Amino acid sequence: MEQPVEEAESITARLLGHSASLRPQDVSADAGVPLSSARAFWHALGFPLVEDDEAVFTQADARALKQATDLTSESGVEPAIALAMTRAFARTTDRLAVWQTQLMAEALTPPEQEAGLGEKDARTVTDRAIALAAGERLADLADAMEPLLVYAWRRHLVAAIDRMAADADPGAESAAGTPVRVIGFADLVNFTALVRRMTERQLAVMVQRFEVLATDVITAHGGRVIKTVGDEVLFVHTEPSAAAAIALDLVEGMTEEELLPDVRVAMAYGPVLSRLGDVFGTTVNRASRMTAVTPPGKVWVDDALTRRLASTSGFAMRTTRRRNLRGIGAVTPSELSRALGTRPREETS
């Protein structure tokens, strides 16, 4: 048992520069920060609580704690804001790290060990040698990947600032100061039944392919992927026509993809509350509820989005029957399709 532990510690040292040898009070003393403040910082980062005598920290932790303290003392950032920023980093990088370790473990897992990827926790593999090999490979790549991470963050920061400035423009459409967006949900059809028939590796390949294809289509049209949850992706856009193109391209793309079942897409237009990198509100709920009643291979949009697409060339709408959605009320969705050489028109069936 000694050797695997030593190998894990070696990966820690390679990634953080030192082996874990410092207790909480050692780190707070090195950083010149009260232990209570240090614990608040670690809690914001999502680290588990540790006992005073546990040596689980490194000099890298002390440096990070000192940098966080300097952010508030030298840059004038309020402590509460600094902790909130830290939580944002933690949530994002935790998902990033889990995603990358899973990808590397899958790449190193032989096909005959396809059951080795844990069903309940994507962070686990049954073969410790593969887990350690994935860790070593990621440690090899860390220095090369780090600049790319910083670059991606800065580029997305620019885009976020641009969106915020656009929303603050007096001419921007909003509802009581809340930005207006197109919210879309793309949902794989019969996903639960597929899960029962597929191996874990087959399921992993299918979900990964769905996420890659959906992300490519959404971002190509200037949209944003808010999150993916297994068989569903939530996206957002500021422009109705671009969102309509996303939805139709998603349906067509999934149809042409042999690995994937049909997809259905529902979209709603209206005010949206954005917090913690996610979106909330009635518009989001309406799009979500509509997805459940949208037929396979179809795109349904709500009344508000139908009105905004009605005068846009390239799209056609066909009004469907009125439906009562749980928690939303009565909605009359329209089926969206591409117009063939004509301007969009609304037909009632």
C-alpha contacts under 8 A as a table, 3 or more apart, distances in Angstrom:
res1	aa1	res2	aa2	distance
1	M	4	P	5.95
1	M	5	V	6.75
2	E	5	V	5.36
2	E	6	E	6.21
3	Q	6	E	5.07
3	Q	7	E	6.15
4	P	7	E	4.99
4	P	8	A	6.23
5	V	8	A	5.15
5	V	9	E	6.22
6	E	9	E	5.02
6	E	10	S	6.11
7	E	10	S	4.98
7	E	11	I	6.49
7	E	132	L	7.31
8	A	11	I	5.21
8	A	12	T	6.43
8	A	132	L	6.91
9	E	12	T	4.98
9	E	13	A	6.22
9	E	19	S	6.33
9	E	20	A	7.58
10	S	13	A	5.09
10	S	14	R	6.20
10	S	19	S	7.25
11	I	14	R	5.06
11	I	15	L	6.20
11	I	135	G	6.60
11	I	136	E	6.23
11	I	139	A	6.68
12	T	15	L	5.29
12	T	16	L	5.90
12	T	17	G	7.66
12	T	18	H	7.23
12	T	19	S	6.18
12	T	20	A	7.51
13	A	16	L	5.28
13	A	17	G	4.92
13	A	18	H	4.32
13	A	19	S	4.52
13	A	20	A	7.51
14	R	17	G	5.41
14	R	18	H	7.11
14	R	139	A	6.46
15	L	139	A	5.91
15	L	142	A	7.30
16	L	19	S	7.61
16	L	58	T	7.31
16	L	60	A	5.91
17	G	59	Q	7.80
17	G	60	A	6.99
18	H	58	T	5.86
18	H	59	Q	6.64
18	H	60	A	7.46
19	S	58	T	6.19
20	A	55	A	6.27
20	A	56	V	4.92
20	A	57	F	4.84
20	A	58	T	4.83
21	S	55	A	4.89
21	S	56	V	6.07
21	S	57	F	5.98
21	S	58	T	6.01
22	L	26	D	5.69
22	L	27	V	6.41
22	L	54	E	7.82
22	L	55	A	4.62
22	L	56	V	6.07
22	L	57	F	4.81
22	L	58	T	5.69
22	L	59	Q	7.68
23	R	26	D	5.13
23	R	27	V	6.51
23	R	52	D	6.38
23	R	53	D	5.95
23	R	54	E	5.49
23	R	55	A	4.26
23	R	56	V	6.37
23	R	57	F	6.27
24	P	27	V	5.33
24	P	28	S	6.34
24	P	35	L	7.27
24	P	38	A	7.97
24	P	50	V	7.92
24	P	51	E	7.99
24	P	52	D	5.95
24	P	53	D	7.70
24	P	54	E	7.48
24	P	55	A	7.40
24	P	57	F	7.19
25	Q	28	S	5.12
25	Q	29	A	5.98
25	Q	35	L	6.24
25	Q	52	D	7.02
26	D	29	A	5.19
26	D	30	D	6.16
27	V	30	D	5.15
27	V	31	A	6.18
27	V	57	F	7.28
27	V	58	T	7.78
27	V	59	Q	7.45
27	V	61	D	6.95
27	V	62	A	4.96
28	S	31	A	5.17
28	S	32	G	5.88
28	S	33	V	5.00
28	S	34	P	6.05
28	S	35	L	5.45
28	S	38	A	6.00
28	S	62	A	6.96
28	S	65	L	7.72
29	A	32	G	4.93
29	A	33	V	6.30
29	A	34	P	7.53
29	A	35	L	7.95
30	D	33	V	7.86
30	D	62	A	6.22
31	A	62	A	5.49
31	A	63	R	6.81
31	A	65	L	6.25
31	A	66	K	4.88
32	G	66	K	7.39
33	V	37	S	6.52
33	V	38	A	6.48
33	V	65	L	7.89
33	V	66	K	7.55
33	V	69	T	7.61
34	P	37	S	5.33
34	P	38	A	6.34
35	L	38	A	4.92
35	L	39	R	6.13
36	S	39	R	5.18
36	S	40	A	6.33
37	S	40	A	5.04
37	S	41	F	6.31
38	A	41	F	5.10
38	A	42	W	6.28
38	A	65	L	6.86
39	R	42	W	5.07
39	R	43	H	5.97
40	A	43	H	5.06
40	A	44	A	6.19
40	A	83	L	7.95
41	F	44	A	5.12
41	F	45	L	6.37
41	F	65	L	7.31
41	F	83	L	6.65
41	F	86	T	7.62
42	W	45	L	4.97
42	W	46	G	6.43
42	W	47	F	5.47
42	W	48	P	7.96
43	H	46	G	5.09
43	H	47	F	5.54
43	H	48	P	7.09
43	H	49	L	7.56
44	A	47	F	7.59
44	A	83	L	6.13
44	A	84	A	7.47
44	A	86	T	5.99
44	A	87	R	4.92
44	A	90	A	7.28
45	L	86	T	6.12
45	L	87	R	5.61
45	L	89	F	7.54
45	L	90	A	4.85
45	L	91	R	7.79
46	G	87	R	7.47
46	G	90	A	6.38
46	G	91	R	7.75
50	V	54	E	6.40
51	E	54	E	5.42
57	F	60	A	7.90
57	F	61	D	6.09
58	T	61	D	5.37
58	T	62	A	6.86
59	Q	62	A	4.98
59	Q	63	R	6.27
60	A	63	R	5.10
60	A	64	A	6.18
61	D	64	A	5.13
61	D	65	L	6.12
62	A	65	L	5.13
62	A	66	K	6.21
63	R	66	K	5.08
63	R	67	Q	6.16
64	A	67	Q	5.02
64	A	68	A	6.16
65	L	68	A	5.14
65	L	69	T	6.27
66	K	69	T	5.06
66	K	70	D	6.16
67	Q	70	D	5.00
67	Q	71	L	6.19
68	A	71	L	5.09
68	A	72	T	6.91
68	A	82	A	7.33
69	T	72	T	5.49
69	T	73	S	6.28
70	D	73	S	5.00
70	D	74	E	5.29
70	D	75	S	7.07
71	L	74	E	5.79
71	L	75	S	5.18
71	L	76	G	7.05
71	L	77	V	6.27
71	L	82	A	7.28
72	T	75	S	5.66
72	T	76	G	5.23
72	T	77	V	4.54
72	T	78	E	5.86
72	T	79	P	5.88
72	T	82	A	6.79
73	S	76	G	5.77
73	S	77	V	7.32
77	V	81	I	6.58
77	V	82	A	6.37
78	E	81	I	5.26
78	E	82	A	6.24
79	P	82	A	4.98
79	P	83	L	6.18
80	A	83	L	5.21
80	A	84	A	6.21
81	I	84	A	4.97
81	I	85	M	6.11
82	A	85	M	5.10
82	A	86	T	6.16
83	L	86	T	4.89
83	L	87	R	6.24
84	A	87	R	5.09
84	A	88	A	6.37
85	M	88	A	5.06
85	M	89	F	6.38
86	T	89	F	5.12
86	T	90	A	6.12
87	R	90	A	4.93
87	R	91	R	6.11
88	A	91	R	5.41
88	A	92	T	6.23
88	A	276	L	7.21
89	F	92	T	5.33
89	F	93	T	5.92
90	A	93	T	5.33
90	A	94	D	5.82
91	R	94	D	5.33
91	R	95	R	6.49
92	T	95	R	5.50
92	T	96	L	6.23
93	T	96	L	4.74
93	T	97	A	5.88
94	D	97	A	5.21
94	D	98	V	6.20
95	R	98	V	5.19
95	R	99	W	6.00
96	L	99	W	5.13
96	L	100	Q	6.16
97	A	100	Q	5.19
97	A	101	T	6.09
98	V	101	T	5.27
98	V	102	Q	6.07
98	V	122	A	7.62
98	V	123	R	6.14
99	W	102	Q	5.22
99	W	103	L	6.22
100	Q	103	L	5.05
100	Q	104	M	6.18
101	T	104	M	5.15
101	T	105	A	6.02
101	T	123	R	7.25
101	T	134	A	6.69
101	T	135	G	7.29
101	T	138	L	7.59
102	Q	105	A	5.07
102	Q	106	E	6.06
102	Q	122	A	6.49
102	Q	123	R	6.27
103	L	106	E	5.19
103	L	107	A	6.19
104	M	107	A	5.02
104	M	108	L	6.30
104	M	134	A	5.50
104	M	137	R	7.86
104	M	138	L	7.64
105	A	108	L	5.17
105	A	109	T	6.05
105	A	125	V	7.63
105	A	130	I	6.40
105	A	131	A	6.30
105	A	134	A	5.40
106	E	109	T	5.10
106	E	117	L	7.61
108	L	130	I	6.54
108	L	133	A	7.83
108	L	134	A	7.07
109	T	113	Q	6.38
109	T	114	E	7.10
109	T	116	G	7.80
109	T	130	I	6.74
110	P	113	Q	5.49
110	P	114	E	6.99
111	P	114	E	5.28
113	Q	116	G	5.43
114	E	117	L	6.61
114	E	199	T	7.64
114	E	200	E	6.79
114	E	201	R	5.36
115	A	118	G	7.39
115	A	199	T	7.33
115	A	200	E	6.16
115	A	201	R	6.96
116	G	125	V	5.34
116	G	126	T	4.99
116	G	127	D	6.71
117	L	122	A	6.84
117	L	124	T	6.54
117	L	125	V	4.86
117	L	126	T	6.78
117	L	200	E	6.92
117	L	201	R	7.30
118	G	121	D	5.47
118	G	122	A	5.74
118	G	123	R	7.47
118	G	124	T	5.48
118	G	125	V	5.66
118	G	126	T	7.16
119	E	122	A	6.74
119	E	200	E	6.75
121	D	124	T	5.87
122	A	125	V	7.85
124	T	131	A	7.87
125	V	128	R	6.90
125	V	130	I	7.49
125	V	131	A	6.44
127	D	130	I	5.48
127	D	131	A	6.58
128	R	131	A	4.92
128	R	132	L	6.13
129	A	132	L	5.20
129	A	133	A	6.01
130	I	133	A	4.95
130	I	134	A	6.02
131	A	134	A	5.16
131	A	135	G	6.26
132	L	135	G	4.89
132	L	136	E	6.15
133	A	136	E	5.09
133	A	137	R	6.15
134	A	137	R	5.12
134	A	138	L	6.17
135	G	138	L	5.19
135	G	139	A	6.12
136	E	139	A	4.99
136	E	140	D	6.21
137	R	140	D	4.99
137	R	141	L	6.45
138	L	141	L	5.02
138	L	142	A	5.90
139	A	142	A	5.13
139	A	143	D	7.88
140	D	143	D	7.39
141	L	144	A	5.39
141	L	145	M	6.08
142	A	145	M	5.12
142	A	146	E	5.97
143	D	146	E	5.42
143	D	147	P	7.61
144	A	147	P	6.68
144	A	148	L	7.63
145	M	148	L	5.29
145	M	149	L	6.38
146	E	149	L	5.10
146	E	150	V	6.50
147	P	150	V	5.17
147	P	151	Y	6.10
148	L	151	Y	4.97
148	L	152	A	6.04
149	L	152	A	5.21
149	L	153	W	6.21
150	V	153	W	5.12
150	V	154	R	6.24
151	Y	154	R	5.23
151	Y	155	R	6.22
152	A	155	R	5.17
152	A	156	H	6.15
153	W	156	H	5.23
153	W	157	L	5.96
154	R	157	L	4.88
154	R	158	V	6.26
155	R	158	V	5.18
155	R	159	A	6.44
156	H	159	A	4.97
156	H	160	A	6.08
157	L	160	A	5.08
157	L	161	I	6.17
158	V	161	I	5.21
158	V	162	D	6.20
159	A	162	D	5.07
159	A	163	R	6.29
160	A	163	R	5.15
160	A	164	M	6.18
161	I	164	M	5.03
161	I	165	A	6.11
162	D	165	A	5.15
162	D	166	A	6.16
163	R	166	A	5.03
163	R	167	D	6.18
164	M	167	D	5.14
164	M	168	A	6.27
165	A	168	A	5.05
165	A	169	D	6.37
166	A	169	D	5.22
166	A	172	A	6.71
167	D	172	A	5.70
167	D	173	E	7.75
167	D	174	S	7.73
167	D	179	P	6.03
168	A	172	A	6.96
169	D	172	A	5.33
173	E	179	P	6.92
173	E	180	V	6.35
174	S	177	G	5.64
174	S	178	T	5.34
174	S	179	P	4.73
174	S	180	V	5.25
174	S	271	P	6.69
175	A	178	T	5.07
175	A	179	P	6.64
175	A	180	V	6.95
175	A	271	P	5.91
178	T	271	P	5.67
178	T	272	V	6.31
178	T	273	L	6.57
179	P	271	P	5.51
179	P	272	V	5.95
179	P	273	L	7.41
180	V	238	T	7.23
180	V	269	Y	7.11
180	V	270	G	4.99
180	V	271	P	4.17
180	V	272	V	5.88
181	R	236	V	6.61
181	R	237	H	5.86
181	R	238	T	4.97
181	R	239	E	7.53
181	R	269	Y	5.79
181	R	270	G	5.71
181	R	271	P	6.28
181	R	272	V	6.37
182	V	236	V	5.59
182	V	237	H	5.18
182	V	238	T	6.06
182	V	239	E	7.06
182	V	240	P	6.29
182	V	243	A	6.77
182	V	267	M	6.64
182	V	268	A	5.71
182	V	269	Y	4.51
182	V	270	G	6.76
182	V	305	L	7.70
183	I	234	L	7.41
183	I	235	F	6.08
183	I	236	V	4.74
183	I	237	H	6.81
183	I	267	M	5.42
183	I	268	A	5.37
183	I	269	Y	6.32
183	I	283	T	7.02
183	I	284	V	6.06
183	I	287	A	6.51
184	G	234	L	5.82
184	G	235	F	5.21
184	G	236	V	6.12
184	G	243	A	7.85
184	G	247	A	7.76
184	G	265	V	6.84
184	G	266	A	5.68
184	G	267	M	4.25
184	G	268	A	6.65
184	G	284	V	8.00
184	G	287	A	6.27
184	G	288	S	7.91
185	F	232	E	6.79
185	F	233	V	5.73
185	F	234	L	4.73
185	F	235	F	6.44
185	F	265	V	5.54
185	F	266	A	5.52
185	F	267	M	6.50
185	F	287	A	6.61
185	F	288	S	6.35
185	F	291	T	6.59
186	A	232	E	5.57
186	A	233	V	5.30
186	A	234	L	6.69
186	A	247	A	7.77
186	A	250	L	7.81
186	A	263	V	6.47
186	A	264	R	5.72
186	A	265	V	4.41
186	A	266	A	6.83
186	A	291	T	7.56
187	D	231	D	5.82
187	D	232	E	4.45
187	D	233	V	6.70
187	D	263	V	5.44
187	D	264	R	5.39
187	D	265	V	6.36
187	D	291	T	7.19
188	L	191	F	5.89
188	L	231	D	5.29
188	L	232	E	6.42
188	L	260	L	7.97
188	L	261	P	6.35
188	L	262	D	6.11
188	L	263	V	4.51
188	L	264	R	6.62
189	V	261	P	6.22
189	V	262	D	5.60
189	V	263	V	5.55
189	V	264	R	6.94
189	V	296	P	6.32
190	N	193	A	5.50
190	N	194	L	6.42
190	N	261	P	7.62
191	F	194	L	5.06
191	F	195	V	6.26
191	F	231	D	6.52
191	F	261	P	7.93
192	T	195	V	5.20
192	T	196	R	6.77
193	A	196	R	5.44
193	A	197	R	6.89
194	L	197	R	5.30
194	L	198	M	6.21
195	V	198	M	5.37
195	V	199	T	7.82
195	V	203	L	6.70
198	M	201	R	7.99
198	M	202	Q	5.82
198	M	203	L	5.97
199	T	202	Q	5.16
199	T	203	L	6.13
200	E	203	L	5.03
200	E	204	A	6.06
201	R	204	A	4.96
201	R	205	V	6.14
202	Q	205	V	5.13
202	Q	206	M	6.18
203	L	206	M	5.11
203	L	207	V	6.12
204	A	207	V	5.28
204	A	208	Q	6.01
205	V	208	Q	5.18
205	V	209	R	6.05
206	M	209	R	5.13
206	M	210	F	6.15
206	M	259	L	6.20
206	M	260	L	6.43
207	V	210	F	5.06
207	V	211	E	6.21
207	V	230	G	6.52
207	V	231	D	6.92
208	Q	211	E	5.16
208	Q	212	V	6.15
209	R	212	V	5.15
209	R	213	L	6.03
209	R	259	L	7.82
209	R	260	L	7.91
210	F	213	L	5.31
210	F	214	A	5.93
210	F	231	D	7.97
210	F	260	L	7.05
211	E	214	A	5.19
211	E	215	T	5.90
211	E	228	T	7.26
211	E	233	V	7.60
212	V	215	T	5.23
212	V	216	D	6.10
213	L	216	D	5.18
213	L	217	V	6.28
213	L	253	G	7.74
214	A	217	V	5.28
214	A	218	I	6.08
214	A	233	V	7.56
214	A	250	L	6.53
215	T	218	I	5.18
215	T	219	T	5.96
215	T	225	V	6.52
216	D	219	T	5.51
216	D	220	A	5.92
217	V	220	A	5.24
217	V	221	H	6.72
217	V	246	I	6.25
217	V	249	D	6.88
217	V	250	L	6.63
218	I	221	H	5.62
218	I	222	G	6.64
218	I	223	G	5.05
218	I	224	R	6.49
218	I	225	V	6.93
218	I	235	F	7.34
218	I	246	I	5.71
219	T	222	G	4.87
219	T	223	G	4.92
219	T	224	R	6.07
219	T	225	V	7.55
220	A	223	G	7.33
221	H	242	A	5.98
221	H	243	A	7.57
221	H	245	A	7.52
221	H	246	I	6.50
222	G	237	H	7.27
222	G	242	A	7.52
223	G	235	F	6.81
223	G	236	V	5.83
223	G	237	H	4.84
223	G	238	T	7.81
223	G	242	A	7.87
223	G	243	A	7.22
224	R	235	F	5.50
224	R	236	V	5.39
224	R	237	H	6.53
225	V	228	T	7.69
225	V	233	V	7.24
225	V	234	L	6.12
225	V	235	F	4.47
225	V	236	V	6.69
226	I	233	V	7.72
226	I	234	L	5.55
226	I	235	F	5.35
226	I	236	V	7.01
226	I	277	G	7.21
226	I	278	D	6.15
226	I	279	V	7.64
227	K	233	V	5.97
227	K	234	L	5.50
227	K	235	F	7.30
227	K	278	D	7.79
228	T	231	D	7.52
228	T	232	E	5.67
228	T	233	V	4.28
228	T	234	L	6.24
229	V	232	E	5.26
229	V	233	V	6.36
230	G	233	V	7.97
236	V	243	A	7.71
237	H	240	P	7.28
237	H	242	A	7.44
237	H	243	A	5.91
238	T	243	A	7.89
239	E	242	A	5.47
239	E	243	A	6.22
240	P	243	A	5.07
240	P	244	A	6.12
240	P	269	Y	7.96
240	P	305	L	6.87
240	P	308	R	6.88
240	P	309	L	6.72
241	S	244	A	5.05
241	S	245	A	6.35
241	S	309	L	6.59
241	S	312	T	7.18
242	A	245	A	5.06
242	A	246	I	6.30
243	A	246	I	4.99
243	A	247	A	6.33
244	A	247	A	5.20
244	A	248	L	6.32
244	A	336	L	7.81
245	A	248	L	5.31
245	A	249	D	5.99
246	I	249	D	5.17
246	I	250	L	6.03
247	A	250	L	5.16
247	A	251	V	6.45
247	A	265	V	6.16
247	A	266	A	7.99
247	A	299	V	6.56
248	L	251	V	5.24
248	L	252	E	6.25
248	L	299	V	6.87
248	L	336	L	7.95
248	L	337	S	7.05
248	L	338	R	7.78
249	D	252	E	5.08
249	D	253	G	5.76
250	L	253	G	5.08
250	L	254	M	6.06
250	L	263	V	7.59
251	V	254	M	5.41
251	V	255	T	6.26
251	V	262	D	7.25
251	V	263	V	5.78
251	V	264	R	6.73
251	V	265	V	7.45
251	V	297	G	5.78
251	V	298	K	7.00
251	V	299	V	7.69
252	E	255	T	5.14
252	E	256	E	6.46
253	G	256	E	5.30
253	G	257	E	6.37
254	M	257	E	5.02
254	M	260	L	6.18
254	M	261	P	6.95
254	M	262	D	6.03
254	M	263	V	6.42
255	T	258	E	7.58
255	T	260	L	7.63
255	T	261	P	7.29
255	T	262	D	5.86
255	T	263	V	7.77
255	T	297	G	7.71
257	E	260	L	5.64
258	E	261	P	7.69
262	D	296	P	6.03
262	D	297	G	5.59
263	V	296	P	5.90
263	V	297	G	5.37
263	V	298	K	7.62
264	R	291	T	6.93
264	R	294	T	6.26
264	R	295	P	6.46
264	R	296	P	5.05
264	R	297	G	5.12
264	R	298	K	5.29
264	R	299	V	6.10
265	V	291	T	6.16
265	V	294	T	7.11
265	V	297	G	7.90
265	V	298	K	6.46
265	V	299	V	4.75
265	V	300	W	6.45
266	A	287	A	5.66
266	A	288	S	7.29
266	A	290	M	5.86
266	A	291	T	4.89
266	A	294	T	6.82
266	A	299	V	5.63
266	A	300	W	4.77
266	A	301	V	5.67
267	M	287	A	5.07
267	M	290	M	7.76
267	M	299	V	7.82
267	M	300	W	6.44
267	M	301	V	4.78
267	M	302	D	6.55
267	M	305	L	7.68
268	A	283	T	5.96
268	A	284	V	7.26
268	A	286	R	6.55
268	A	287	A	5.04
268	A	301	V	5.81
268	A	302	D	5.15
268	A	303	D	7.96
268	A	304	A	7.07
268	A	305	L	6.09
269	Y	283	T	6.36
269	Y	302	D	7.13
269	Y	304	A	5.66
269	Y	305	L	5.17
270	G	283	T	5.52
270	G	304	A	7.29
271	P	281	G	7.54
271	P	282	T	7.94
271	P	283	T	6.46
272	V	279	V	6.44
272	V	280	F	6.04
272	V	281	G	5.66
272	V	282	T	7.65
272	V	283	T	6.42
272	V	284	V	7.23
273	L	279	V	5.58
273	L	280	F	5.06
273	L	281	G	5.95
274	S	277	G	6.66
274	S	278	D	5.75
274	S	279	V	4.48
274	S	280	F	6.31
275	R	278	D	5.42
275	R	279	V	6.23
275	R	280	F	7.68
279	V	284	V	7.16
280	F	283	T	7.72
280	F	284	V	5.85
280	F	285	N	7.69
281	G	284	V	5.45
281	G	285	N	6.39
282	T	285	N	4.96
282	T	286	R	5.95
282	T	328	I	7.66
283	T	286	R	5.12
283	T	287	A	6.33
284	V	287	A	5.31
284	V	288	S	6.21
285	N	288	S	5.03
285	N	289	R	6.11
285	N	328	I	7.48
286	R	289	R	5.25
286	R	290	M	6.11
286	R	325	L	7.91
286	R	328	I	6.29
287	A	290	M	5.14
287	A	291	T	6.29
287	A	301	V	7.98
287	A	302	D	7.80
288	S	291	T	5.27
288	S	292	A	7.08
289	R	292	A	5.58
289	R	293	V	7.32
289	R	325	L	6.28
289	R	326	R	7.27
289	R	328	I	7.90
290	M	293	V	5.47
290	M	294	T	6.24
290	M	300	W	7.50
290	M	325	L	7.33
290	M	333	P	7.89
291	T	294	T	5.16
291	T	300	W	7.83
294	T	298	K	6.62
294	T	299	V	7.08
294	T	300	W	6.29
295	P	298	K	5.64
298	K	335	E	7.05
298	K	336	L	7.60
299	V	335	E	5.72
299	V	336	L	5.38
299	V	337	S	7.33
300	W	333	P	5.89
300	W	334	S	5.42
300	W	335	E	4.55
300	W	336	L	5.83
301	V	305	L	6.12
301	V	306	T	6.34
301	V	333	P	5.45
301	V	334	S	5.37
301	V	335	E	6.50
301	V	336	L	6.79
302	D	305	L	5.55
302	D	306	T	6.16
302	D	331	V	7.08
302	D	332	T	6.71
302	D	333	P	4.83
302	D	334	S	6.43
303	D	306	T	4.98
303	D	307	R	6.26
303	D	331	V	7.57
303	D	332	T	6.58
303	D	333	P	6.37
303	D	334	S	7.28
304	A	307	R	5.38
304	A	308	R	6.64
305	L	308	R	5.14
305	L	309	L	6.21
306	T	309	L	5.20
306	T	310	A	5.96
306	T	317	M	7.14
306	T	334	S	6.82
307	R	310	A	5.21
307	R	311	S	7.84
308	R	311	S	6.85
308	R	312	T	7.58
309	L	312	T	5.08
309	L	315	F	7.21
309	L	344	P	7.66
310	A	315	F	7.82
310	A	316	A	7.63
310	A	317	M	7.59
310	A	344	P	5.86
310	A	345	R	6.52
310	A	346	E	7.45
311	S	343	R	7.42
311	S	344	P	6.74
312	T	315	F	6.69
312	T	343	R	6.97
312	T	344	P	6.60
313	S	339	A	7.68
313	S	342	T	7.23
313	S	343	R	4.62
313	S	344	P	5.86
314	G	338	R	5.78
314	G	339	A	4.99
314	G	340	L	7.36
314	G	341	G	7.54
314	G	342	T	7.01
314	G	343	R	5.95
314	G	344	P	6.29
315	F	336	L	6.93
315	F	337	S	5.79
315	F	338	R	4.51
315	F	339	A	4.69
315	F	343	R	6.69
315	F	344	P	4.67
315	F	345	R	7.84
316	A	336	L	5.90
316	A	337	S	5.26
316	A	338	R	5.71
316	A	339	A	5.05
316	A	343	R	7.14
316	A	344	P	3.89
316	A	345	R	5.23
316	A	346	E	6.68
317	M	334	S	5.77
317	M	335	E	5.45
317	M	336	L	4.82
317	M	337	S	6.44
317	M	344	P	6.49
317	M	345	R	5.91
317	M	346	E	4.90
317	M	347	E	6.71
318	R	334	S	5.27
318	R	335	E	5.08
318	R	336	L	6.80
318	R	345	R	7.72
318	R	346	E	5.25
318	R	347	E	4.64
318	R	348	T	5.93
318	R	349	S	7.37
319	T	332	T	7.15
319	T	333	P	6.30
319	T	334	S	4.21
319	T	335	E	6.28
319	T	346	E	6.60
319	T	347	E	5.87
319	T	348	T	4.92
319	T	349	S	6.65
320	T	332	T	6.39
320	T	333	P	5.76
320	T	334	S	5.47
320	T	335	E	6.86
320	T	348	T	6.82
320	T	349	S	6.50
321	R	332	T	6.05
321	R	333	P	7.34
321	R	349	S	7.75
322	R	330	A	6.67
322	R	331	V	5.76
322	R	332	T	4.36
322	R	333	P	7.18
323	R	329	G	7.97
323	R	330	A	5.48
323	R	331	V	5.33
323	R	332	T	6.08
323	R	333	P	7.96
324	N	328	I	7.39
324	N	329	G	5.02
324	N	330	A	4.25
324	N	331	V	6.14
325	L	328	I	5.22
325	L	329	G	5.15
325	L	330	A	6.26
325	L	331	V	7.03
326	R	329	G	6.43
328	I	331	V	7.99
339	A	342	T	5.63
339	A	343	R	6.43
339	A	344	P	5.95
